[in-house]
Amino acid sequence: MNVAYPDGKPYPLGGAGDRGTQGEANGDGSLNTRWQCYGPDPEGTYTMTVRDEATGKTATARFYVDKPG
């Protein structure tokens, strides 16, 4: 799993609130994950991409992070 800031730069994963960069899909192909943003993270649209190592298939989701408060 990779996450990118709104400007496209890689977001460093692996903090206390993150589940890391690897996971295992559920039987239906879905993936449960958690990503913790922090106060100084910029507002904007982030991109998360996951890749199935067995098939090479990828899926991408975009989500908006608002200003804190």
Buried (B, 14 or more C-beta within 10 A) or exposed (E): BBBBBBEEEEBEBEEEEBBEEEEEEEEEEEBEBEBEBEEEBEEEEBBBEBEEEEEEEEEEEEEEBEEEE
